[in-house]
Amino acid sequence: MNICMLGVCIDSAPVIFALLMMLFDIVSGLLKGFCTYSLSSAVMREGLIHKAVYILIILLFASFEVAQHYFAMGLDIPTTLAACIYIITAELLSVLENMVEIAPEIGEWPIIKQLMGLDVDDSSNKEYRD
């Protein structure tokens, strides 16, 4: 399925996946707040503002893709895809961080250590291993 604007179609799958990852981050953040007794409206507000900015970035980059074709700029750069890849990666890491705070034993999994850059012998990452 594609999103079409002014005769230009953008693949909707990366956009939908980015939105889904944002939803996962909101849910995991709420769970973390409940589990750690640190639920805060200020933190939630800040997180929702970040999500709104991410959505604006997707819309901005989609508009740029339309402008590339509409104004015959001679460019065909998939800017929306690039923005979505960044957002998906950032949200994935945020969800993983939340999961490690909810269940610290997850931080011991090799794949989580690699994704989050944790080192077994690095005492600066101790909070993820406790």
Secondary structure, DSSP 8 states (H G I E B T S, - for coil): -EEEETTEEEEHHHHHHHHHHHHHHHHHHHHHHHHTT---HHHHHHHHHHHHHHHHHHHHHHHHHHHHHHTT-S----HHHHHHHHHHHHHHHHHHHHHHHH-GGGGGSHHHHHHHT--TT-GGGHHHH-
